Amino acid sequence: LALIKLSVANGKRAEIIQLAEVFGAKVMDVGTNTMVLELCGSESKLEDLTNLLEENIIEIAKSGLVSMERGKKISTTKKV
């Protein structure tokens, strides 16, 4: 998971939204001069998108690998 904060000019907003859609990113926030995208996927997918948006990036926040077992099984982790 990554959040990408971008600086955007009004003329570039539609172009960035289209690019986000191609990568499966969601627009999480739109401000007067900024936009925040959320991207879930591989490190290479994130790298490809950030390379294309490089000149507009203000900030990136990423999480590491996160997973959960599917189905009804419940974790048996003890609470202290």
Number of C-alpha atoms within 10 A of each C-alpha: 15 17 19 23 20 22 19 20 12 11 8 10 16 12 11 19 15 12 15 18 11 10 15 14 22 15 17 13 11 14 10 9 11 17 21 21 19 19 21 16 13 11 13 9 14 18 12 13 17 15 11 12 16 12 11 17 18 13 11 14 10 14 9 8 9 6 6 6 8 7 6 6 7 8 8 6 6 5 4 3
